Amino acid sequence: SFPSGLADDPRSYRVHRQHEWQNMSPEEIADTDEALQHPTNMNAFYQAYSPYVDIKFVVLHRPFLETIASHHDWDGGPPIHSNVIRGFMLMLRR
């Protein structure tokens, strides 16, 4: 599961949803301070942990429309949720 949760998710290892992302473009989302410190920052993750462990990444592909449809009621509906997910896609491409 992705390391994000709802704004009131009590689990400490979850990253709470950023409500301001609902009004941003994918590029703006990917450039926020929260995004740059997010667990999806694979480069930062690799740099931090690779001196101590052998890092391997597994990529699972899921069709974009199915991804959006699985949480169609998040972020105020499919168009906004799609925008947030595209922001994460930009984060992962870095």
C-alpha positions as CSV (number, residue, x, y, z in Angstrom):
1,S,0.0,0.0,0.0
2,F,1.1,3.5,-0.6
3,P,2.5,5.3,2.4
4,S,-0.2,7.9,2.5
5,G,-3.3,8.0,4.7
6,L,-6.3,10.2,5.4
7,A,-5.7,13.5,7.2
8,D,-6.7,11.9,10.6
9,D,-5.0,8.5,10.1
10,P,-3.7,7.6,13.6
11,R,-0.8,5.4,12.3
12,S,2.5,7.2,12.8
13,Y,4.1,5.7,9.7
14,R,1.5,7.1,7.4
15,V,2.0,10.5,5.7
16,H,-1.2,12.5,6.1
17,R,-2.9,13.8,3.0
18,Q,-2.1,17.4,2.1
19,H,-5.5,19.1,1.5
20,E,-3.8,22.0,-0.3
21,W,-2.7,19.6,-3.0
22,Q,-6.3,19.4,-4.1
23,N,-6.0,22.9,-5.6
24,M,-2.6,22.5,-7.2
25,S,-1.3,21.3,-10.5
26,P,0.7,18.0,-10.6
27,E,3.9,20.1,-11.1
28,E,3.1,22.3,-8.1
29,I,2.3,19.2,-5.9
30,A,5.7,17.6,-6.9
31,D,7.5,20.8,-6.0
32,T,6.1,21.3,-2.5
33,D,8.3,20.9,0.6
34,E,6.0,18.0,1.7
35,A,6.6,16.2,-1.6
36,L,10.4,16.7,-1.4
37,Q,10.3,15.0,2.1
38,H,7.8,12.4,1.1
39,P,8.6,8.7,1.2
40,T,8.2,8.6,-2.6
41,N,11.4,10.7,-2.9
42,M,13.2,7.6,-4.1
43,N,16.6,9.4,-4.5
44,A,16.5,10.7,-0.9
45,F,15.5,7.2,0.3
46,Y,18.3,5.6,-1.6
47,Q,20.9,8.1,-0.4
48,A,19.8,7.7,3.2
49,Y,19.7,3.9,3.4
50,S,22.0,2.5,0.8
51,P,25.2,2.9,3.0
52,Y,23.5,0.4,5.4
53,V,21.5,-2.0,3.3
54,D,21.2,-3.3,-0.3
55,I,18.3,-1.3,-1.8
56,K,16.1,-2.9,-4.4
57,F,13.0,-1.4,-5.9
58,V,10.0,-3.4,-7.2
59,V,7.8,-1.6,-9.6
60,L,4.2,-2.7,-9.9
61,H,2.2,-1.4,-12.8
62,R,-1.5,-0.6,-12.4
63,P,-3.6,1.0,-15.1
64,F,-4.1,4.7,-14.3
65,L,-7.9,4.6,-14.6
66,E,-8.2,1.6,-12.3
67,T,-6.0,3.4,-9.8
68,I,-8.2,6.5,-9.8
69,A,-11.4,4.4,-9.8
70,S,-10.2,2.4,-6.7
71,H,-10.6,5.6,-4.6
72,H,-13.1,7.6,-6.7
73,D,-14.3,9.5,-3.6
74,W,-10.9,10.7,-2.4
75,D,-9.7,14.3,-2.8
76,G,-13.2,15.5,-3.8
77,G,-13.7,13.2,-6.8
78,P,-11.9,11.6,-9.7
79,P,-10.7,14.7,-11.5
80,I,-8.9,16.1,-8.4
81,H,-7.7,12.6,-7.2
82,S,-6.3,12.1,-10.7
83,N,-4.4,15.3,-10.4
84,V,-2.9,14.3,-7.0
85,I,-1.9,10.9,-8.4
86,R,-0.2,12.6,-11.4
87,G,1.7,14.7,-8.8
88,F,2.9,11.5,-7.2
89,M,3.9,10.2,-10.7
90,L,6.1,13.3,-11.1
91,M,7.7,12.7,-7.7
92,L,8.5,9.1,-8.6
93,R,10.1,10.1,-11.9
94,R,12.7,12.2,-10.1
